[in-house]
Amino acid sequence: MTALLAHSNRVATRIVGTTTVTGTIYDPSGYPLAGIEIRLYDGGPADGSLVETTTTDDAGRYRFAKVLTDGTDHYRFEADDLTGNHVYACSGSFVTEAGVPTTQDLTMKAAGVIRGKVTSSHAVLVTADSKTTGGEVTVSANGTFRLGGLPAGTYIVNFVDLVESQCKGQTTVKVVAGQTATLKARTLSKVA
């Protein structure tokens, strides 16, 4: 594949080739993280199209082979710990060159967790919001919930009855990186 680019009175040919993007994902102490989902995007720092998804191996390494590039493509990747033990992270934008492997390592911060138990006759959504981020989860059939992947900070936790579409209470909780905040069990009553 070639792309033609006009330059003054001559035509320059830019060859499209492939490259490899590899790297290692670490925790703050330098320990490699296994099982982290990595999504590679073509298109720069905040947008772009998804190219491929992979997962880090037991040594924290990931690899994208045969990534198309003409030497001017901007890529970025997102790292997500689906267990919720580490905070979502995104690389900066980087340019790839055909035939030249690119290494992009990243450190993910330890996340805090909020968990608890809710008794209700209806389905309940638990939301946790801070000034900069948030999360939500539906309470399980046995009444437990766990919100992971939260950066350290203070959160307002709301308990929303999904049938009545009404907030049934809230509490404030401080989340500490690498720790679990367990909320007191609560019972949500039906509105009369």
C-alpha positions, 0 to 999 in steps of 0.5 A: 500500500502506498499513499501519494503526497504532493510536494511542490512540483514533485510527487513523494511516495510514503510507504505504509508498513507495519511496526510492533508496539510492546511494553510492560505495565507496572505497579508503583513499586515496579512490580509487573502486572499480569492480566491488565487489559490494553487497548491500542488506539490510532488517532492521538491523545483523546480520541481515535479508533480502536486498533486492537485489544490484548492482555498483559502476560504473567511478566506484565508484558503486552504486544501488538504486532503488525500495527499499520503505519506510514511514519506519521500515525499517532497512537495511544493505549489505555490500561484497565485492571478489570479486577479493580485493584489498579486505577485506569491509566492512559499513555501519552500520544506516540508516533510509530515508524514502519519497521521500527519497534516501539516500546511504551511502558506504563505504571498504574496506581493502586486503587481503592475499593468500596464494598458493602451489603444492601437489603432491599426488595428492589434492584439497587444501584450504588454510585460513588462520585468524587470531584474528579471521578466516579463509578457505579455498580448494581447490587448483586442478588445476594445484596453485596456490592464492590466498587473497585478501580477508584483513585484515592479521595473522598466519595459520596456514595448514593443508594438508588432504588432502580424500580422507584428511581429514587435515591434511598440514602447516601454516605461519605467515605474516604478511599485510600489507595490499596485499601478497601473501605467497607460500609455498614450494612444498610436496609433500604425501605420502600417509600410509603 
